[in-house]
Amino acid sequence: MDTIANMLTSIRNASMKNKEKVEFPYSKLKASILKVLKEEGFISNYRVMKDEADKASKKQNIRVILKYTENKTPIINGIRRMSKPGIRIYRSYDNMPRVRAAFGVNIVSTPKGVMSDKAARKERVGGEVICQVW
């Protein structure tokens, strides 16, 4: 099961339905992807929360606050999972794919951490292209 694809689909669906927030189970990779989305201005904020239903459990959830324009159109027009568990996609920093004529961002997992394609080009480091957001 691809948990990253599930997270991206949850964000896409909530955004299309003009939901204010969406929740899903926590992982470090998901949190680092959301950090890049926040830095690039695609989401308002995110928070890691303890599961309130079971106090003894150590399960955590991530709550994402989605971002909209003044006339309630979503900032996120599309999200596409690029590198999948069956087919991994790796690119060097000078061979990163362009997203919607540079109006979007690639999120890349590099040896220096998860970052946007712009930051990867600046750092001159390549890696696995996780997803595209526009």
C-alpha positions in Angstrom: 0.0 0.0 0.0 1.3 3.4 -1.0 0.7 5.7 2.0 2.2 8.8 0.2 -0.3 8.3 -2.7 -3.1 8.0 -0.1 -2.0 11.3 1.5 -1.9 13.1 -1.8 -5.3 11.7 -2.8 -6.8 12.8 0.5 -5.4 16.4 0.0 -6.6 16.5 -3.6 -10.1 15.3 -2.7 -10.5 17.6 0.2 -9.3 20.5 -1.9 -11.8 19.8 -4.6 -14.6 19.6 -2.0 -13.5 22.9 -0.4 -12.8 21.3 2.9 -11.0 23.3 5.5 -8.8 20.5 6.8 -7.8 16.9 6.3 -6.2 14.3 8.6 -4.2 11.1 8.0 -1.7 8.9 9.9 1.7 10.4 10.6 5.1 9.5 9.1 8.3 11.4 8.9 8.2 11.4 5.1 4.7 12.8 5.0 5.7 15.5 7.4 8.7 16.5 5.3 6.5 16.6 2.1 4.0 18.8 3.9 6.9 21.1 5.1 7.9 21.6 1.4 4.2 22.3 0.4 3.9 24.9 3.2 7.2 26.6 2.2 6.0 26.7 -1.4 2.6 28.2 -0.4 0.3 25.3 -1.4 -1.1 24.7 2.1 -1.7 27.0 5.1 -0.3 24.8 7.9 0.0 21.3 9.2 0.2 19.9 12.8 1.2 16.5 14.2 -1.4 15.4 16.7 -1.8 12.5 19.2 -4.7 10.2 18.6 -7.4 11.5 20.9 -9.5 8.4 20.8 -6.9 6.1 22.5 -4.8 7.9 25.1 -2.6 4.8 25.7 -1.7 4.4 22.1 1.3 6.2 20.5 -0.4 6.7 17.2 -0.1 10.2 15.7 -2.0 11.9 13.0 -1.2 14.9 10.8 -3.9 17.6 10.3 -3.4 19.7 7.2 -5.1 23.1 6.9 -5.8 23.7 3.2 -5.3 27.1 1.4 -7.8 28.9 -0.8 -8.0 32.2 -2.7 -10.5 34.9 -1.7 -13.2 33.5 -4.0 -12.8 30.0 -2.5 -10.9 28.4 -5.4 -8.2 25.9 -4.2 -4.5 26.8 -4.5 -3.8 23.2 -5.3 -5.1 22.5 -8.8 -3.5 19.1 -9.1 -1.2 16.6 -7.4 0.5 13.7 -9.2 2.5 10.9 -7.6 5.6 10.4 -9.8 7.8 7.8 -8.2 5.7 4.8 -7.2 6.7 1.7 -5.2 6.7 -0.4 -8.5 8.5 2.2 -10.6 11.0 4.6 -8.9 11.9 7.7 -10.8 15.3 9.3 -10.1 16.6 12.5 -11.7 19.8 14.5 -11.5 19.5 18.2 -10.6 20.0 19.3 -14.2 17.4 16.8 -15.5 14.4 17.6 -13.3 11.0 17.6 -15.1 9.2 20.9 -15.4 5.7 21.2 -13.9 3.0 23.1 -15.8 5.4 25.6 -17.4 7.1 26.3 -14.1 3.9 27.1 -12.2 4.2 24.0 -10.0 6.8 22.3 -8.0 8.4 18.8 -7.9 9.1 17.4 -4.5 12.3 15.5 -4.5 13.8 13.1 -1.9 17.6 13.8 -1.9 20.5 12.7 0.3 20.2 16.2 1.9 16.5 15.6 2.7 13.2 16.2 1.1 13.1 19.5 -0.9 11.6 21.3 -3.9 13.1 21.0 -7.3 14.3 24.6 -7.1 16.2 23.9 -3.9 17.6 20.7 -5.4 18.9 22.6 -8.4 20.4 25.3 -6.1 22.1 22.6 -3.9 23.1 20.8 -7.1 21.8 17.5 -5.9 19.4 15.0 -7.5 17.2 12.3 -6.1 13.8 10.5 -6.3 11.0 12.6 -7.7 8.2 11.9 -5.2 5.4 14.0 -6.6 4.4 17.1 -8.7 2.0 19.8 -7.3 0.5 22.6 -9.3 
